[in-house]
Amino acid sequence: MKRIIHVNQHVIKANRKNNTKNPPLTCKSYKDNIYANDIIVEGPCRIRYSPDKPLPCGAHVWIETTSDVTFEKEFKTMTDIITMGEMNSKNEKDVKNEKGL
């Protein structure tokens, strides 16, 4: 199955601005989008730069592969990411409260 992997620069900018760690990598196939922090391509791939014909999402650089890929942390939907972000911010607040900060 063909997969396209790209870095979402908007997520990186939002992470910097909001002090969050949402996954900026997207792995797209015909059946789903998977968001991740780490993606391992288990075989050959091609890195493309196409400034004149970007992907529909706006990416100008991406990786194409038909090889298997594995994910360190995998999120199927943006809701999963938002839930993770809420959990991380609650955990950080709990830690700060415990330390009296």
MARMIMAR-634273 format. One record per residue (C-alpha): x negated, z, y negated; residue number from 1. Coordinates in steps of 0.001 Angstrom, whole numbers, plus 500000, padded with zeros to 6 digits. Example, Ala and Ser with C-alpha at 12.3 -4.5 7.8 and 13.67 -1.06 7.14 Angstrom:
! residues 2
+--------+--------+--------+-----+
:      X :      Z :      Y :  nr :
+--------+--------+--------+-----+
: 487700 : 507800 : 504500 :   1 :
: 486330 : 507140 : 501060 :   2 :
+--------+--------+--------+-----+
END
This chain:
! residues 101
+--------+--------+--------+-----+
:      X :      Z :      Y :  nr :
+--------+--------+--------+-----+
: 500000 : 500000 : 500000 :   1 :
: 498666 : 499094 : 496561 :   2 :
: 498097 : 502046 : 494233 :   3 :
: 497211 : 502130 : 490575 :   4 :
: 495457 : 505198 : 489187 :   5 :
: 495040 : 505840 : 485488 :   6 :
: 494259 : 508602 : 483023 :   7 :
: 497088 : 509557 : 480684 :   8 :
: 495407 : 510106 : 477320 :   9 :
: 498599 : 511613 : 475857 :  10 :
: 498479 : 514432 : 478419 :  11 :
: 494823 : 515089 : 477580 :  12 :
: 495626 : 515280 : 473852 :  13 :
: 498635 : 517548 : 474487 :  14 :
: 496522 : 519794 : 476736 :  15 :
: 493941 : 520149 : 473978 :  16 :
: 496582 : 520823 : 471325 :  17 :
: 498677 : 523276 : 473387 :  18 :
: 495852 : 524874 : 475384 :  19 :
: 497440 : 523735 : 478656 :  20 :
: 496062 : 522157 : 481825 :  21 :
: 498709 : 519636 : 482859 :  22 :
: 497402 : 516962 : 485242 :  23 :
: 496305 : 513851 : 483320 :  24 :
: 495874 : 511533 : 486316 :  25 :
: 498718 : 509354 : 487572 :  26 :
: 498713 : 507536 : 490899 :  27 :
: 501461 : 504906 : 490993 :  28 :
: 502755 : 502939 : 493950 :  29 :
: 505908 : 500936 : 494526 :  30 :
: 507689 : 504082 : 495727 :  31 :
: 506476 : 506970 : 493547 :  32 :
: 504273 : 508411 : 490819 :  33 :
: 502039 : 511336 : 491709 :  34 :
: 500400 : 513412 : 488999 :  35 :
: 497134 : 515191 : 489793 :  36 :
: 493962 : 516786 : 488453 :  37 :
: 491754 : 515308 : 491189 :  38 :
: 492239 : 512104 : 493170 :  39 :
: 489881 : 511003 : 495910 :  40 :
: 489896 : 507301 : 496846 :  41 :
: 488909 : 507062 : 500505 :  42 :
: 487618 : 503484 : 500399 :  43 :
: 487106 : 500387 : 498259 :  44 :
: 488714 : 500187 : 494853 :  45 :
: 488548 : 498059 : 491717 :  46 :
: 488314 : 499396 : 488169 :  47 :
: 490027 : 497109 : 485674 :  48 :
: 489836 : 496859 : 481896 :  49 :
: 492525 : 494657 : 480413 :  50 :
: 492892 : 495097 : 476633 :  51 :
: 495068 : 491992 : 476282 :  52 :
: 497462 : 492827 : 479104 :  53 :
: 497822 : 496616 : 479547 :  54 :
: 500030 : 498239 : 482161 :  55 :
: 503661 : 498906 : 481197 :  56 :
: 502680 : 502543 : 480522 :  57 :
: 500102 : 501321 : 477975 :  58 :
: 496938 : 501945 : 480012 :  59 :
: 494121 : 499480 : 479318 :  60 :
: 491809 : 500831 : 482051 :  61 :
: 492898 : 501703 : 485573 :  62 :
: 491803 : 501779 : 489205 :  63 :
: 493472 : 499591 : 491833 :  64 :
: 493166 : 500333 : 495534 :  65 :
: 494855 : 499768 : 498858 :  66 :
: 492709 : 502530 : 500379 :  67 :
: 494062 : 505932 : 501294 :  68 :
: 493986 : 508517 : 498531 :  69 :
: 494088 : 512301 : 498671 :  70 :
: 495048 : 514740 : 495948 :  71 :
: 493595 : 518147 : 495133 :  72 :
: 496797 : 519325 : 493432 :  73 :
: 499761 : 517008 : 493583 :  74 :
: 502919 : 516974 : 491459 :  75 :
: 505763 : 514594 : 492233 :  76 :
: 507701 : 515011 : 488988 :  77 :
: 507179 : 516097 : 485415 :  78 :
: 509480 : 519059 : 486218 :  79 :
: 506867 : 520259 : 488733 :  80 :
: 504240 : 520069 : 485992 :  81 :
: 506389 : 521899 : 483444 :  82 :
: 507188 : 524615 : 485993 :  83 :
: 503466 : 524977 : 486751 :  84 :
: 502722 : 525233 : 483026 :  85 :
: 505340 : 527941 : 482558 :  86 :
: 503926 : 529864 : 485505 :  87 :
: 500386 : 529562 : 484127 :  88 :
: 501433 : 530758 : 480671 :  89 :
: 503366 : 533684 : 482185 :  90 :
: 500353 : 534601 : 484302 :  91 :
: 498067 : 534434 : 481262 :  92 :
: 500495 : 536642 : 479281 :  93 :
: 500671 : 539147 : 482176 :  94 :
: 496872 : 539301 : 482321 :  95 :
: 496635 : 539797 : 478561 :  96 :
: 499299 : 542525 : 478685 :  97 :
: 497449 : 544284 : 481510 :  98 :
: 494251 : 544193 : 479463 :  99 :
: 496081 : 545406 : 476362 : 100 :
: 495411 : 542242 : 474369 : 101 :
+--------+--------+--------+-----+
END
